[in-house]
Amino acid sequence: MHRAIREAILDGEFAGGEVISQVALAEQFGVSRTPLREALRMLQNEGLIEGEPNRRVRVAELSLADLEELYTIRIPLEVTGLRLSLPRMRPEDVGRLEGAMAEMAHFAELGEYRGWHVPHMAFHRGLTVYAGPRFNALLVQLFEHAERYRRMHFGRLLSEQSTTDHRAILDAVKAADRDLAAALLARHLARTVFGIIELVDPAYAPDALRAVLDDVSATTGHEAGVEVSRPKRGTGRRGSGARRRAA
């Protein structure tokens, strides 16, 4: 039940800000109130829904400000998790990362996003495997929130840039280059934010995110910033539509 409702939220079946009655949810998913209430409690703890009066819930809003805040939390946390984990990685840990890469390539070739999503998450959690359970529990939650934005704005498209980024990060891990791996990971994660900004509102200035990337660059000695192309003619009009859908 919890996973079914979460997937519906991540897939955009319930729009950000939409108010839904528990009665309607129980009927839609064919469950009684008790398991539904437990599922909703878990989703509220994850920040995907908010409680409303009269047994209703509101789906958490989407916005560029929220997206930026999400990544200003996620990037330093995931980068730190990688830096803590990399010195402790064993050959079998690297082998699992290679296996996740192979699975991603397989599902990408088939165009199966749901299949690709599982090893993609496994790859990212494999980078922070030794950071500790609290680290990884929070990172899983942040990953899911980020996935909602990805699906909303990019659909189920699988980019070649993502594959290139994952390979570069893994090569740095195999070379035991903690600084380079950290900078590449930060840049990889930030691409999502800048890509969505270009679609939604190219005039939006993600100053907090840029400050985070500057800190990663200073710490690692490698550039973590993302080159942002100038929006093409017409992008602003498409972005306005995307912004309305995300509001």
Backbone torsions as a table, in degrees:
resi	resn	phi	psi	omega
1	MET	NA	-50.6	179.2
2	HIS	-57.4	-47.3	-178.2
3	ARG	-67.6	-36.9	-179.1
4	ALA	-63.8	-45.6	179.6
5	ILE	-68.6	-39.3	179.1
6	ARG	-61.0	-44.1	179.2
7	GLU	-62.9	-37.5	178.3
8	ALA	-63.9	-38.2	177.7
9	ILE	-68.7	-46.2	-178.5
10	LEU	-62.9	-34.4	-179.1
11	ASP	-81.1	-4.2	179.1
12	GLY	82.0	12.5	176.6
13	GLU	-65.5	-29.4	171.3
14	PHE	-111.5	121.0	-175.8
15	ALA	-74.9	152.5	175.2
16	GLY	-58.8	130.1	-178.4
17	GLY	88.8	-9.1	-178.8
18	GLU	-68.0	134.9	177.3
19	VAL	-99.2	129.8	-175.5
20	ILE	-129.5	138.1	177.0
21	SER	-82.8	148.6	177.4
22	GLN	-65.1	-31.8	177.5
23	VAL	-61.7	-44.7	-179.9
24	ALA	-64.8	-40.1	178.4
25	LEU	-64.5	-43.3	179.8
26	ALA	-61.0	-40.5	178.9
27	GLU	-69.2	-41.9	-177.8
28	GLN	-63.1	-41.2	-176.0
29	PHE	-99.5	0.1	174.6
30	GLY	63.0	46.3	-178.8
31	VAL	-131.2	164.9	176.2
32	SER	-83.7	172.9	-175.0
33	ARG	-67.6	-34.9	-174.6
34	THR	-62.3	-55.2	177.4
35	PRO	-64.7	-29.5	178.3
36	LEU	-65.6	-45.2	179.9
37	ARG	-61.1	-38.6	178.4
38	GLU	-66.2	-41.9	177.5
39	ALA	-62.1	-42.4	-179.8
40	LEU	-67.6	-35.8	176.3
41	ARG	-61.2	-43.6	179.3
42	MET	-64.3	-42.4	-179.9
43	LEU	-67.4	-33.7	176.9
44	GLN	-68.2	-40.0	176.6
45	ASN	-62.6	-30.9	179.2
46	GLU	-82.1	-7.9	178.4
47	GLY	82.7	11.6	-179.2
48	LEU	-86.0	-23.3	175.5
49	ILE	-134.6	164.0	177.7
50	GLU	-128.9	143.3	179.6
51	GLY	-71.1	144.9	177.4
52	GLU	-128.9	160.0	175.8
53	PRO	-64.0	163.8	173.5
54	ASN	60.7	40.7	173.8
55	ARG	58.8	36.7	175.9
56	ARG	-115.9	161.0	176.1
57	VAL	-131.5	152.3	177.7
58	ARG	-115.9	130.7	176.7
59	VAL	-71.3	134.6	-177.2
60	ALA	-57.5	140.4	-178.9
61	GLU	-68.4	157.1	171.8
62	LEU	-113.1	137.8	177.4
63	SER	-160.1	160.4	177.3
64	LEU	-65.9	-35.9	178.6
65	ALA	-63.3	-41.3	178.1
66	ASP	-66.9	-42.0	178.1
67	LEU	-59.2	-45.7	179.8
68	GLU	-62.9	-44.0	179.3
69	GLU	-62.5	-41.0	177.8
70	LEU	-54.9	-45.6	-176.6
71	TYR	-81.5	-23.8	174.3
72	THR	-71.5	-19.1	171.2
73	ILE	-86.6	-47.7	-172.3
74	ARG	-66.3	-44.3	-173.6
75	ILE	-62.2	-52.6	179.2
76	PRO	-61.6	-36.9	-178.6
77	LEU	-67.2	-46.5	-177.9
78	GLU	-69.8	-38.1	177.0
79	VAL	-63.0	-43.5	178.1
80	THR	-64.0	-41.6	177.0
81	GLY	-59.2	-40.0	176.8
82	LEU	-65.6	-45.1	-178.1
83	ARG	-64.3	-33.5	176.7
84	LEU	-72.8	-35.1	-172.7
85	SER	-83.8	-37.1	-170.2
86	LEU	-55.6	-44.4	-179.2
87	PRO	-63.5	-19.1	-177.1
88	ARG	-99.2	-3.2	-177.1
89	MET	-68.5	139.4	178.8
90	ARG	-105.5	167.5	179.5
91	PRO	-54.8	-36.0	-179.7
92	GLU	-69.0	-28.7	175.8
93	ASP	-67.1	-43.2	177.2
94	VAL	-65.1	-37.1	177.1
95	GLY	-60.9	-38.7	177.9
96	ARG	-67.0	-36.0	176.1
97	LEU	-64.7	-41.2	176.9
98	GLU	-63.5	-39.0	178.6
99	GLY	-63.8	-40.8	177.3
100	ALA	-63.3	-40.6	176.7
101	MET	-60.1	-43.2	-179.8
102	ALA	-64.1	-41.3	177.7
103	GLU	-64.3	-42.5	177.9
104	MET	-59.4	-43.6	179.7
105	ALA	-62.1	-40.3	-179.9
106	HIS	-61.5	-51.0	-177.4
107	PHE	-71.6	-29.7	176.3
108	ALA	-65.0	-40.2	179.0
109	GLU	-63.7	-35.2	178.6
110	LEU	-81.3	-12.1	-177.1
111	GLY	70.9	28.3	-178.8
112	GLU	-102.0	97.6	-175.5
113	TYR	-66.0	-42.1	-179.0
114	ARG	-61.6	-40.0	176.8
115	GLY	-65.7	-38.2	-179.1
116	TRP	-68.9	-34.3	-175.0
117	HIS	-60.8	-36.6	-176.3
118	VAL	-66.0	-53.5	177.0
119	PRO	-67.9	-24.9	176.6
120	HIS	-63.5	-46.4	176.6
121	MET	-63.6	-41.1	180.0
122	ALA	-61.2	-37.2	178.7
123	PHE	-62.7	-48.6	-178.1
124	HIS	-65.7	-39.5	178.6
125	ARG	-72.0	-26.4	175.6
126	GLY	-67.1	-26.5	178.0
127	LEU	-71.7	-24.2	-175.9
128	THR	-118.1	23.1	-169.5
129	VAL	-57.1	-31.0	-176.7
130	TYR	-104.7	15.3	-179.1
131	ALA	-76.9	-23.7	179.7
132	GLY	119.9	155.0	-174.9
133	PRO	-64.4	-36.1	178.8
134	ARG	-66.7	-42.1	175.8
135	PHE	-53.4	-53.9	-171.3
136	ASN	-73.6	-30.7	175.3
137	ALA	-63.2	-43.4	179.0
138	LEU	-68.6	-38.5	179.9
139	LEU	-65.9	-35.5	176.1
140	VAL	-61.9	-43.2	179.5
141	GLN	-63.4	-44.3	178.9
142	LEU	-65.4	-37.6	178.0
143	PHE	-59.5	-44.5	-179.1
144	GLU	-65.6	-40.3	177.1
145	HIS	-62.8	-42.5	178.6
146	ALA	-63.6	-36.8	179.6
147	GLU	-61.3	-34.8	178.0
148	ARG	-61.3	-43.6	178.1
149	TYR	-67.4	-41.3	179.8
150	ARG	-58.6	-48.9	-176.5
151	ARG	-67.5	-37.3	-179.2
152	MET	-62.5	-42.3	-171.6
153	HIS	-102.0	-28.6	-178.7
154	PHE	-110.7	-3.0	-177.7
155	GLY	63.2	-135.1	-178.8
156	ARG	-114.3	29.7	178.6
157	LEU	-74.9	140.2	178.5
158	LEU	-113.8	117.3	-172.8
159	SER	-92.4	148.8	174.8
160	GLU	-66.4	-31.1	179.4
161	GLN	-61.7	-38.3	178.9
162	SER	-62.2	-43.9	178.1
163	THR	-62.6	-43.2	178.4
164	THR	-61.0	-42.9	179.4
165	ASP	-62.6	-47.4	-178.4
166	HIS	-60.3	-41.4	179.7
167	ARG	-65.0	-42.2	-180.0
168	ALA	-64.0	-41.6	178.1
169	ILE	-62.6	-46.2	-178.7
170	LEU	-65.1	-38.3	177.4
171	ASP	-62.1	-39.2	177.4
172	ALA	-67.1	-37.1	176.2
173	VAL	-63.2	-45.0	-178.8
174	LYS	-64.4	-29.8	177.7
175	ALA	-84.4	1.5	-179.1
176	ALA	58.5	30.6	179.1
177	ASP	-95.0	89.3	-174.0
178	ARG	-63.5	-40.2	-177.8
179	ASP	-66.9	-46.4	-179.4
180	LEU	-65.5	-43.9	179.8
181	ALA	-59.4	-41.4	-179.7
182	ALA	-64.3	-45.0	-179.5
183	ALA	-65.4	-40.8	178.9
184	LEU	-65.2	-38.1	178.2
185	LEU	-65.2	-45.1	179.0
186	ALA	-59.6	-45.1	180.0
187	ARG	-63.8	-42.0	179.3
188	HIS	-59.4	-47.1	-179.6
189	LEU	-65.9	-39.3	-177.6
190	ALA	-67.5	-26.2	-179.4
191	ARG	-56.4	-38.0	-179.7
192	THR	-59.4	-46.1	-178.0
193	VAL	-62.8	-49.7	-177.4
194	PHE	-66.2	-33.6	176.8
195	GLY	-64.1	-42.1	179.6
196	ILE	-69.8	-38.7	177.6
197	ILE	-59.4	-42.6	179.3
198	GLU	-61.6	-34.7	180.0
199	LEU	-76.1	-38.9	-169.8
200	VAL	-92.2	-51.5	-176.2
201	ASP	-158.1	89.6	-177.3
202	PRO	-59.8	-17.2	179.7
203	ALA	-81.8	-10.3	-179.0
204	TYR	-66.7	133.5	-177.1
205	ALA	-108.3	105.2	-178.9
206	PRO	-83.7	67.9	-173.5
207	ASP	-62.8	-39.3	-179.4
208	ALA	-65.1	-42.0	179.0
209	LEU	-64.1	-42.3	178.7
210	ARG	-62.1	-37.8	178.2
211	ALA	-63.3	-40.4	177.6
212	VAL	-62.0	-45.4	-179.4
213	LEU	-65.7	-36.9	175.8
214	ASP	-62.0	-40.2	178.5
215	ASP	-64.0	-41.9	178.5
216	VAL	-63.4	-42.2	178.6
217	SER	-60.9	-43.9	-178.8
218	ALA	-66.5	-37.8	-177.8
219	THR	-71.6	-39.9	-173.3
220	THR	-93.8	-21.1	-174.6
221	GLY	78.5	10.2	178.2
222	HIS	-125.9	144.5	-177.6
223	GLU	-68.0	123.9	178.9
224	ALA	-108.9	-4.9	-178.7
225	GLY	-71.1	162.3	-178.2
226	VAL	-112.9	129.5	174.6
227	GLU	-74.3	123.0	-178.4
228	VAL	-106.4	121.1	178.7
229	SER	-74.3	150.2	177.9
230	ARG	-67.9	135.6	-178.4
231	PRO	-61.9	139.2	178.4
232	LYS	-75.9	162.1	179.5
233	ARG	-57.9	131.3	179.4
234	GLY	98.0	-16.3	-178.4
235	THR	-61.3	-38.8	-179.3
236	GLY	-59.7	-38.9	-179.2
237	ARG	-68.0	-42.7	177.7
238	ARG	-64.5	-37.7	-179.6
239	GLY	-62.9	-37.9	-179.5
240	SER	-59.7	-40.6	178.5
241	GLY	-64.1	-43.4	-179.9
242	ALA	-63.6	-36.8	-178.9
243	ARG	-65.9	-38.2	178.9
244	ARG	-65.4	-39.9	179.9
245	ARG	-66.4	-31.8	-177.4
246	ALA	-81.5	-18.2	-174.0
247	ALA	-67.7	NA	NA
